[in-house]
Every structure is written in C-alpha cells, then in structure tokens.
Amino acid sequence: MQGRYRVSNELGLHARPAGRLAALASKFSSEIEVATQEEWVNAQSVLSLLSLAASAGTEVRVRARGSDADEALAAIAELFE
C-alpha cells in the first residue's frame, strides 16, 4: 500500500512533526517507510525522517507493508491533513 501526501506545516517536517509521525508509525506492526525522492527511510526513526529535509509543500510518499498496512496509511493520511 502506498500514499502521497504534501507537507503542509510551514516549517516543514521538523523535529516535532517527525516525532509525531514516528510515534504513530511505531503503533503498527507493518513496515512503514517514507520518501521524498528515491531514498526510502524508516518512518519509526525521527532522525531518518529529518534526513529527508522535507520543507513545506514537499510531496512525500509513504508505503506500508504488513497486516495492518491499510490502517497505518489511513492514520498517517490524517496526520498529513
């Protein structure tokens, strides 16, 4: 499962929203990854998410693989709204 979202926070995906995303991703058993270009990073790692340097307006792709992938993507979609 995969989704595309736009970073709406005017400060981009900085420490606080990255922490929220990592905490949310950690609640699911599925493997969840995020990418801005070609490099996919572990969504459960705040440092990995920060390494994407996703500024406001950046499109991010999120993919989830596992038994609760649908639920994970739905929850992450709400976070990006």
C-alpha positions as CSV (number, residue, x, y, z in Angstrom):
1,M,0.0,0.0,0.0
2,Q,1.3,3.5,-0.8
3,G,0.1,7.0,-0.5
4,R,1.2,10.5,-1.5
5,Y,0.9,13.5,0.8
6,R,2.1,17.1,0.9
7,V,3.9,18.6,3.9
8,S,1.6,21.4,5.0
9,N,3.4,22.6,8.0
10,E,5.0,25.9,7.2
11,L,8.2,24.8,8.9
12,G,8.3,21.5,7.1
13,L,8.9,18.1,8.6
14,H,10.9,19.4,11.5
15,A,11.5,17.6,14.8
16,R,8.0,17.9,16.3
17,P,6.0,16.6,13.4
18,A,8.7,14.0,12.6
19,G,8.3,12.8,16.2
20,R,4.6,12.6,15.9
21,L,4.9,10.6,12.6
22,A,7.5,8.2,14.1
23,A,5.3,7.6,17.2
24,L,2.3,6.9,15.1
25,A,4.3,4.6,12.8
26,S,5.5,2.7,15.8
27,K,2.0,1.8,16.8
28,F,1.6,-0.5,13.8
29,S,3.2,-3.9,13.1
30,S,3.6,-3.1,9.4
31,E,6.9,-1.9,7.9
32,I,6.3,1.8,7.1
33,E,8.7,3.9,5.0
34,V,8.7,7.5,3.8
35,A,10.5,9.0,0.8
36,T,10.7,12.4,-0.9
37,Q,12.8,11.4,-3.9
38,E,14.3,7.9,-4.4
39,E,15.6,7.3,-0.8
40,W,13.2,5.5,1.4
41,V,13.6,5.8,5.2
42,N,12.1,4.1,8.2
43,A,9.1,6.0,9.4
44,Q,9.7,4.9,13.0
45,S,13.0,6.8,13.1
46,V,12.9,10.6,13.8
47,L,16.5,11.0,12.6
48,S,15.7,9.2,9.4
49,L,12.6,11.3,8.8
50,L,14.6,14.5,9.5
51,S,17.3,13.4,7.0
52,L,14.6,13.8,4.2
53,A,14.8,17.6,4.8
54,A,11.1,17.9,3.6
55,S,10.2,21.5,3.5
56,A,6.7,23.0,3.4
57,G,5.0,21.9,0.2
58,T,7.2,18.9,-0.4
59,E,5.4,15.8,-1.6
60,V,6.2,12.7,0.4
61,R,5.4,9.1,-0.4
62,V,4.5,6.7,2.3
63,R,4.4,2.9,1.9
64,A,3.3,0.3,4.3
65,R,3.7,-3.5,4.1
66,G,2.1,-5.8,6.6
67,S,-1.1,-7.0,8.2
68,D,-2.3,-3.5,9.3
69,A,-0.9,-1.5,6.3
70,D,-4.4,-0.1,5.4
71,E,-4.9,1.1,8.9
72,A,-1.4,2.6,9.1
73,L,-1.8,4.6,5.9
74,A,-5.3,5.8,6.9
75,A,-3.8,7.1,10.2
76,I,-0.8,8.7,8.5
77,A,-3.1,10.4,6.0
78,E,-5.0,12.0,8.9
79,L,-1.7,13.3,10.3
80,F,-0.8,15.0,7.0
81,E,-4.2,16.7,6.7
